[in-house]
Every structure is written in structure tokens, then in C-alpha cells.
Amino acid sequence: MAKKQGIVSIDHKRCKVCGICVNMCPVKNYTIKNHKLHELGQCIACLQCERYCPDMALVIDIKNDKDTSTG
């Protein structure tokens, strides 16, 4: 079974630090510090942040990790 992981790209020039992505993310992958958005490397590629960002400042690249368990 493949597990999805997202690689987050933040365009800080577009981001207005509105906090929508912080509130939409089910795994709390974002934080705001010093009036700047930071991602924490926990993205599960649900795409909620990318979908709801009013400034189109987020791009999520989806990476599928193959399950290496044997069974």
C-alpha cells in the first residue's frame, strides 16, 4: 500500500499570512512565526491548504512512498 507525502512550496511573496492553511491542515503542518508562514515537514498531501489559499501561495507536490512491508 502506498502512503502519500506532500512536498510543500511556499511563495512568501504571495503569502499574506492569513492563517487559512494553518486552520485547514488536519495534521497541523503549518505555523506562523515572526509574521511568516513555516511548514513543519508533516504534509500528507490532502491538498486542503493549496485548495483554500486565497493567494495561491502554496503548491503541494505529491510523492507516493511504496509500502515495504511484507506480508
C-alpha positions in Angstrom: 0.0 0.0 0.0 1.4 3.4 -1.0 1.5 6.3 1.5 1.1 9.8 0.2 3.5 12.6 1.3 3.4 16.2 0.2 6.4 18.4 -0.6 5.3 21.9 0.2 6.5 25.0 -1.7 5.6 28.4 -0.1 5.7 31.5 -2.2 6.4 34.0 0.5 6.0 36.9 -1.9 2.3 35.9 -2.5 1.5 34.7 1.1 -0.3 37.3 3.2 -0.1 35.1 6.3 -3.9 35.0 6.6 -3.7 31.6 8.5 -6.3 29.8 6.4 -3.8 27.0 5.7 -2.9 26.7 9.4 -6.6 26.2 10.2 -7.4 23.9 7.3 -4.5 21.4 7.8 -5.6 18.2 9.5 -2.0 17.4 10.6 -1.1 20.9 11.8 1.8 21.1 9.3 2.0 24.9 9.4 2.9 27.5 11.9 3.3 31.3 11.8 6.3 32.9 13.4 7.5 36.4 13.0 4.8 37.2 10.5 6.0 34.4 8.2 4.5 31.0 7.3 6.6 27.9 8.1 5.8 24.3 7.2 6.9 21.5 9.6 7.5 18.6 7.1 4.4 16.6 8.1 2.4 17.1 4.9 0.1 14.2 4.0 -0.9 15.6 0.6 -4.6 16.2 1.4 -4.3 19.5 -0.6 -6.6 21.4 1.7 -4.1 24.2 2.1 -3.5 24.6 -1.6 -7.2 24.5 -2.4 -8.2 27.1 0.1 -5.2 29.5 -0.1 -6.7 32.8 -1.4 -3.3 34.0 -2.6 -2.3 30.8 -4.4 0.9 30.9 -2.4 1.1 27.1 -1.7 2.0 24.3 -4.1 2.0 20.7 -3.0 3.9 18.1 -5.0 2.6 14.6 -4.2 5.1 11.9 -3.6 4.0 8.3 -3.2 6.1 6.1 -0.9 5.8 2.4 -1.6 5.0 0.3 1.4 7.9 -2.0 2.0 6.2 -4.3 4.5 5.9 -8.0 3.6 3.0 -9.9 4.5 
